[in-house]
Amino acid sequence: MENKYTQTRTHVVICFHFSIFEPLETVERIQTVLQKLL
């Protein structure tokens, strides 16, 4: 039971991490492309 809870918690933390950092990375890429165009 404890192990299953830990795995679920880890999965949630990973998903949470990606939900925050994926958009940030995308924004940085867009800014980089815009700077190259300018």
mmCIF file as Biopython writes it, N, C-alpha, C and O atoms, coordinates in Angstrom:
data_model
#
loop_
_atom_site.group_PDB
_atom_site.id
_atom_site.type_symbol
_atom_site.label_atom_id
_atom_site.label_alt_id
_atom_site.label_comp_id
_atom_site.label_asym_id
_atom_site.label_entity_id
_atom_site.label_seq_id
_atom_site.pdbx_PDB_ins_code
_atom_site.Cartn_x
_atom_site.Cartn_y
_atom_site.Cartn_z
_atom_site.occupancy
_atom_site.B_iso_or_equiv
_atom_site.auth_seq_id
_atom_site.auth_asym_id
_atom_site.pdbx_PDB_model_num
ATOM 1   N N  . MET A ? 1  ? 0.833  -1.202 0.000   1.0 0.0 1  A 1 
ATOM 2   C CA . MET A ? 1  ? 0.000  0.000  0.000   1.0 0.0 1  A 1 
ATOM 3   C C  . MET A ? 1  ? 0.871  1.256  0.000   1.0 0.0 1  A 1 
ATOM 4   O O  . MET A ? 1  ? 0.644  2.183  -0.778  1.0 0.0 1  A 1 
ATOM 5   N N  . GLU A ? 2  ? 1.851  1.271  0.867   1.0 0.0 2  A 1 
ATOM 6   C CA . GLU A ? 2  ? 2.716  2.449  0.972   1.0 0.0 2  A 1 
ATOM 7   C C  . GLU A ? 2  ? 3.487  2.659  -0.334  1.0 0.0 2  A 1 
ATOM 8   O O  . GLU A ? 2  ? 3.656  3.786  -0.801  1.0 0.0 2  A 1 
ATOM 9   N N  . ASN A ? 3  ? 3.945  1.551  -0.908  1.0 0.0 3  A 1 
ATOM 10  C CA . ASN A ? 3  ? 4.708  1.635  -2.148  1.0 0.0 3  A 1 
ATOM 11  C C  . ASN A ? 3  ? 3.845  2.199  -3.275  1.0 0.0 3  A 1 
ATOM 12  O O  . ASN A ? 3  ? 4.299  3.040  -4.049  1.0 0.0 3  A 1 
ATOM 13  N N  . LYS A ? 4  ? 2.607  1.735  -3.362  1.0 0.0 4  A 1 
ATOM 14  C CA . LYS A ? 4  ? 1.705  2.221  -4.401  1.0 0.0 4  A 1 
ATOM 15  C C  . LYS A ? 4  ? 1.460  3.721  -4.227  1.0 0.0 4  A 1 
ATOM 16  O O  . LYS A ? 4  ? 1.460  4.476  -5.200  1.0 0.0 4  A 1 
ATOM 17  N N  . TYR A ? 5  ? 1.256  4.136  -2.994  1.0 0.0 5  A 1 
ATOM 18  C CA . TYR A ? 5  ? 1.039  5.558  -2.708  1.0 0.0 5  A 1 
ATOM 19  C C  . TYR A ? 5  ? 2.257  6.377  -3.129  1.0 0.0 5  A 1 
ATOM 20  O O  . TYR A ? 5  ? 2.120  7.451  -3.713  1.0 0.0 5  A 1 
ATOM 21  N N  . THR A ? 6  ? 3.443  5.865  -2.829  1.0 0.0 6  A 1 
ATOM 22  C CA . THR A ? 6  ? 4.678  6.576  -3.180  1.0 0.0 6  A 1 
ATOM 23  C C  . THR A ? 6  ? 4.806  6.698  -4.694  1.0 0.0 6  A 1 
ATOM 24  O O  . THR A ? 6  ? 5.192  7.753  -5.197  1.0 0.0 6  A 1 
ATOM 25  N N  . GLN A ? 7  ? 4.489  5.641  -5.420  1.0 0.0 7  A 1 
ATOM 26  C CA . GLN A ? 7  ? 4.576  5.686  -6.885  1.0 0.0 7  A 1 
ATOM 27  C C  . GLN A ? 7  ? 3.593  6.708  -7.447  1.0 0.0 7  A 1 
ATOM 28  O O  . GLN A ? 7  ? 3.929  7.484  -8.343  1.0 0.0 7  A 1 
ATOM 29  N N  . THR A ? 8  ? 2.378  6.696  -6.909  1.0 0.0 8  A 1 
ATOM 30  C CA . THR A ? 8  ? 1.370  7.653  -7.381  1.0 0.0 8  A 1 
ATOM 31  C C  . THR A ? 8  ? 1.825  9.080  -7.101  1.0 0.0 8  A 1 
ATOM 32  O O  . THR A ? 8  ? 1.684  9.970  -7.941  1.0 0.0 8  A 1 
ATOM 33  N N  . ARG A ? 9  ? 2.370  9.280  -5.911  1.0 0.0 9  A 1 
ATOM 34  C CA . ARG A ? 9  ? 2.839  10.615 -5.528  1.0 0.0 9  A 1 
ATOM 35  C C  . ARG A ? 9  ? 3.970  11.064 -6.448  1.0 0.0 9  A 1 
ATOM 36  O O  . ARG A ? 9  ? 4.002  12.217 -6.879  1.0 0.0 9  A 1 
ATOM 37  N N  . THR A ? 10 ? 4.889  10.164 -6.745  1.0 0.0 10 A 1 
ATOM 38  C CA . THR A ? 10 ? 5.996  10.485 -7.647  1.0 0.0 10 A 1 
ATOM 39  C C  . THR A ? 10 ? 5.454  10.852 -9.025  1.0 0.0 10 A 1 
ATOM 40  O O  . THR A ? 10 ? 5.905  11.820 -9.637  1.0 0.0 10 A 1 
ATOM 41  N N  . HIS A ? 11 ? 4.491  10.079 -9.508  1.0 0.0 11 A 1 
ATOM 42  C CA . HIS A ? 11 ? 3.894  10.339 -10.815 1.0 0.0 11 A 1 
ATOM 43  C C  . HIS A ? 11 ? 3.249  11.729 -10.844 1.0 0.0 11 A 1 
ATOM 44  O O  . HIS A ? 11 ? 3.403  12.477 -11.809 1.0 0.0 11 A 1 
ATOM 45  N N  . VAL A ? 12 ? 2.530  12.058 -9.779  1.0 0.0 12 A 1 
ATOM 46  C CA . VAL A ? 12 ? 1.872  13.372 -9.691  1.0 0.0 12 A 1 
ATOM 47  C C  . VAL A ? 12 ? 2.916  14.485 -9.688  1.0 0.0 12 A 1 
ATOM 48  O O  . VAL A ? 12 ? 2.751  15.499 -10.365 1.0 0.0 12 A 1 
ATOM 49  N N  . VAL A ? 13 ? 3.984  14.293 -8.927  1.0 0.0 13 A 1 
ATOM 50  C CA . VAL A ? 13 ? 5.048  15.302 -8.862  1.0 0.0 13 A 1 
ATOM 51  C C  . VAL A ? 13 ? 5.683  15.489 -10.238 1.0 0.0 13 A 1 
ATOM 52  O O  . VAL A ? 13 ? 5.950  16.617 -10.652 1.0 0.0 13 A 1 
ATOM 53  N N  . ILE A ? 14 ? 5.924  14.388 -10.946 1.0 0.0 14 A 1 
ATOM 54  C CA . ILE A ? 14 ? 6.527  14.463 -12.283 1.0 0.0 14 A 1 
ATOM 55  C C  . ILE A ? 14 ? 5.579  15.196 -13.235 1.0 0.0 14 A 1 
ATOM 56  O O  . ILE A ? 14 ? 6.012  16.069 -13.987 1.0 0.0 14 A 1 
ATOM 57  N N  . CYS A ? 15 ? 4.303  14.850 -13.209 1.0 0.0 15 A 1 
ATOM 58  C CA . CYS A ? 15 ? 3.323  15.515 -14.073 1.0 0.0 15 A 1 
ATOM 59  C C  . CYS A ? 15 ? 3.241  17.004 -13.748 1.0 0.0 15 A 1 
ATOM 60  O O  . CYS A ? 15 ? 3.179  17.845 -14.643 1.0 0.0 15 A 1 
ATOM 61  N N  . PHE A ? 16 ? 3.242  17.312 -12.460 1.0 0.0 16 A 1 
ATOM 62  C CA . PHE A ? 16 ? 3.184  18.706 -12.018 1.0 0.0 16 A 1 
ATOM 63  C C  . PHE A ? 16 ? 4.414  19.460 -12.520 1.0 0.0 16 A 1 
ATOM 64  O O  . PHE A ? 16 ? 4.307  20.585 -13.009 1.0 0.0 16 A 1 
ATOM 65  N N  . HIS A ? 17 ? 5.573  18.836 -12.394 1.0 0.0 17 A 1 
ATOM 66  C CA . HIS A ? 17 ? 6.828  19.426 -12.851 1.0 0.0 17 A 1 
ATOM 67  C C  . HIS A ? 17 ? 6.745  19.745 -14.343 1.0 0.0 17 A 1 
ATOM 68  O O  . HIS A ? 17 ? 7.097  20.846 -14.766 1.0 0.0 17 A 1 
ATOM 69  N N  . PHE A ? 18 ? 6.277  18.781 -15.137 1.0 0.0 18 A 1 
ATOM 70  C CA . PHE A ? 18 ? 6.227  18.987 -16.584 1.0 0.0 18 A 1 
ATOM 71  C C  . PHE A ? 18 ? 5.166  20.012 -16.965 1.0 0.0 18 A 1 
ATOM 72  O O  . PHE A ? 18 ? 5.352  20.777 -17.912 1.0 0.0 18 A 1 
ATOM 73  N N  . SER A ? 19 ? 4.060  20.031 -16.235 1.0 0.0 19 A 1 
ATOM 74  C CA . SER A ? 19 ? 3.003  20.985 -16.565 1.0 0.0 19 A 1 
ATOM 75  C C  . SER A ? 19 ? 3.473  22.420 -16.344 1.0 0.0 19 A 1 
ATOM 76  O O  . SER A ? 19 ? 2.952  23.345 -16.967 1.0 0.0 19 A 1 
ATOM 77  N N  . ILE A ? 20 ? 4.448  22.610 -15.468 1.0 0.0 20 A 1 
ATOM 78  C CA . ILE A ? 20 ? 4.994  23.955 -15.224 1.0 0.0 20 A 1 
ATOM 79  C C  . ILE A ? 20 ? 6.170  24.240 -16.159 1.0 0.0 20 A 1 
ATOM 80  O O  . ILE A ? 20 ? 6.267  25.332 -16.719 1.0 0.0 20 A 1 
ATOM 81  N N  . PHE A ? 21 ? 7.051  23.274 -16.326 1.0 0.0 21 A 1 
ATOM 82  C CA . PHE A ? 21 ? 8.292  23.542 -17.055 1.0 0.0 21 A 1 
ATOM 83  C C  . PHE A ? 21 ? 8.160  23.395 -18.567 1.0 0.0 21 A 1 
ATOM 84  O O  . PHE A ? 21 ? 8.923  24.022 -19.301 1.0 0.0 21 A 1 
ATOM 85  N N  . GLU A ? 22 ? 7.225  22.594 -19.057 1.0 0.0 22 A 1 
ATOM 86  C CA . GLU A ? 22 ? 7.040  22.498 -20.511 1.0 0.0 22 A 1 
ATOM 87  C C  . GLU A ? 22 ? 6.658  23.853 -21.111 1.0 0.0 22 A 1 
ATOM 88  O O  . GLU A ? 22 ? 7.316  24.308 -22.046 1.0 0.0 22 A 1 
ATOM 89  N N  . PRO A ? 23 ? 5.609  24.512 -20.599 1.0 0.0 23 A 1 
ATOM 90  C CA . PRO A ? 23 ? 5.244  25.819 -21.163 1.0 0.0 23 A 1 
ATOM 91  C C  . PRO A ? 23 ? 6.372  26.843 -21.061 1.0 0.0 23 A 1 
ATOM 92  O O  . PRO A ? 23 ? 6.571  27.637 -21.980 1.0 0.0 23 A 1 
ATOM 93  N N  . LEU A ? 24 ? 7.102  26.831 -19.965 1.0 0.0 24 A 1 
ATOM 94  C CA . LEU A ? 24 ? 8.221  27.767 -19.815 1.0 0.0 24 A 1 
ATOM 95  C C  . LEU A ? 24 ? 9.258  27.538 -20.908 1.0 0.0 24 A 1 
ATOM 96  O O  . LEU A ? 24 ? 9.782  28.488 -21.490 1.0 0.0 24 A 1 
ATOM 97  N N  . GLU A ? 25 ? 9.544  26.280 -21.178 1.0 0.0 25 A 1 
ATOM 98  C CA . GLU A ? 25 ? 10.528 25.956 -22.200 1.0 0.0 25 A 1 
ATOM 99  C C  . GLU A ? 25 ? 10.026 26.410 -23.567 1.0 0.0 25 A 1 
ATOM 100 O O  . GLU A ? 25 ? 10.797 26.931 -24.373 1.0 0.0 25 A 1 
ATOM 101 N N  . THR A ? 26 ? 8.746  26.215 -23.824 1.0 0.0 26 A 1 
ATOM 102 C CA . THR A ? 26 ? 8.155  26.632 -25.094 1.0 0.0 26 A 1 
ATOM 103 C C  . THR A ? 26 ? 8.259  28.144 -25.253 1.0 0.0 26 A 1 
ATOM 104 O O  . THR A ? 26 ? 8.590  28.634 -26.332 1.0 0.0 26 A 1 
ATOM 105 N N  . VAL A ? 27 ? 7.981  28.878 -24.195 1.0 0.0 27 A 1 
ATOM 106 C CA . VAL A ? 27 ? 8.067  30.344 -24.229 1.0 0.0 27 A 1 
ATOM 107 C C  . VAL A ? 27 ? 9.502  30.773 -24.523 1.0 0.0 27 A 1 
ATOM 108 O O  . VAL A ? 27 ? 9.726  31.692 -25.310 1.0 0.0 27 A 1 
ATOM 109 N N  . GLU A ? 28 ? 10.462 30.121 -23.901 1.0 0.0 28 A 1 
ATOM 110 C CA . GLU A ? 28 ? 11.865 30.466 -24.162 1.0 0.0 28 A 1 
ATOM 111 C C  . GLU A ? 28 ? 12.227 30.216 -25.620 1.0 0.0 28 A 1 
ATOM 112 O O  . GLU A ? 28 ? 12.947 31.010 -26.225 1.0 0.0 28 A 1 
ATOM 113 N N  . ARG A ? 29 ? 11.738 29.131 -26.183 1.0 0.0 29 A 1 
ATOM 114 C CA . ARG A ? 29 ? 12.026 28.836 -27.596 1.0 0.0 29 A 1 
ATOM 115 C C  . ARG A ? 29 ? 11.416 29.894 -28.493 1.0 0.0 29 A 1 
ATOM 116 O O  . ARG A ? 29 ? 12.049 30.347 -29.447 1.0 0.0 29 A 1 
ATOM 117 N N  . ILE A ? 30 ? 10.192 30.288 -28.191 1.0 0.0 30 A 1 
ATOM 118 C CA . ILE A ? 30 ? 9.520  31.317 -28.997 1.0 0.0 30 A 1 
ATOM 119 C C  . ILE A ? 30 ? 10.304 32.626 -28.925 1.0 0.0 30 A 1 
ATOM 120 O O  . ILE A ? 30 ? 10.497 33.289 -29.945 1.0 0.0 30 A 1 
ATOM 121 N N  . GLN A ? 31 ? 10.752 33.000 -27.736 1.0 0.0 31 A 1 
ATOM 122 C CA . GLN A ? 31 ? 11.536 34.229 -27.579 1.0 0.0 31 A 1 
ATOM 123 C C  . GLN A ? 31 ? 12.839 34.142 -28.364 1.0 0.0 31 A 1 
ATOM 124 O O  . GLN A ? 31 ? 13.260 35.120 -28.981 1.0 0.0 31 A 1 
ATOM 125 N N  . THR A ? 32 ? 13.477 32.979 -28.342 1.0 0.0 32 A 1 
ATOM 126 C CA . THR A ? 32 ? 14.725 32.801 -29.085 1.0 0.0 32 A 1 
ATOM 127 C C  . THR A ? 32 ? 14.483 32.976 -30.582 1.0 0.0 32 A 1 
ATOM 128 O O  . THR A ? 32 ? 15.262 33.637 -31.268 1.0 0.0 32 A 1 
ATOM 129 N N  . VAL A ? 33 ? 13.412 32.388 -31.080 1.0 0.0 33 A 1 
ATOM 130 C CA . VAL A ? 33 ? 13.078 32.507 -32.503 1.0 0.0 33 A 1 
ATOM 131 C C  . VAL A ? 33 ? 12.777 33.963 -32.849 1.0 0.0 33 A 1 
ATOM 132 O O  . VAL A ? 33 ? 13.218 34.461 -33.884 1.0 0.0 33 A 1 
ATOM 133 N N  . LEU A ? 34 ? 12.031 34.640 -31.988 1.0 0.0 34 A 1 
ATOM 134 C CA . LEU A ? 34 ? 11.707 36.047 -32.230 1.0 0.0 34 A 1 
ATOM 135 C C  . LEU A ? 34 ? 12.965 36.910 -32.245 1.0 0.0 34 A 1 
ATOM 136 O O  . LEU A ? 34 ? 13.086 37.810 -33.075 1.0 0.0 34 A 1 
ATOM 137 N N  . GLN A ? 35 ? 13.889 36.649 -31.350 1.0 0.0 35 A 1 
ATOM 138 C CA . GLN A ? 35 ? 15.140 37.416 -31.316 1.0 0.0 35 A 1 
ATOM 139 C C  . GLN A ? 35 ? 15.942 37.196 -32.598 1.0 0.0 35 A 1 
ATOM 140 O O  . GLN A ? 35 ? 16.572 38.124 -33.105 1.0 0.0 35 A 1 
ATOM 141 N N  . LYS A ? 36 ? 15.919 35.985 -33.115 1.0 0.0 36 A 1 
ATOM 142 C CA . LYS A ? 36 ? 16.638 35.717 -34.370 1.0 0.0 36 A 1 
ATOM 143 C C  . LYS A ? 36 ? 15.986 36.466 -35.525 1.0 0.0 36 A 1 
ATOM 144 O O  . LYS A ? 36 ? 16.675 36.953 -36.422 1.0 0.0 36 A 1 
ATOM 145 N N  . LEU A ? 37 ? 14.664 36.559 -35.505 1.0 0.0 37 A 1 
ATOM 146 C CA . LEU A ? 37 ? 13.956 37.280 -36.562 1.0 0.0 37 A 1 
ATOM 147 C C  . LEU A ? 37 ? 14.234 38.776 -36.467 1.0 0.0 37 A 1 
ATOM 148 O O  . LEU A ? 37 ? 14.360 39.452 -37.488 1.0 0.0 37 A 1 
ATOM 149 N N  . LEU A ? 38 ? 14.329 39.289 -35.253 1.0 0.0 38 A 1 
ATOM 150 C CA . LEU A ? 38 ? 14.638 40.712 -35.062 1.0 0.0 38 A 1 
ATOM 151 C C  . LEU A ? 38 ? 16.140 40.875 -35.126 1.0 0.0 38 A 1 
ATOM 152 O O  . LEU A ? 38 ? 16.646 41.989 -34.992 1.0 0.0 38 A 1 
#
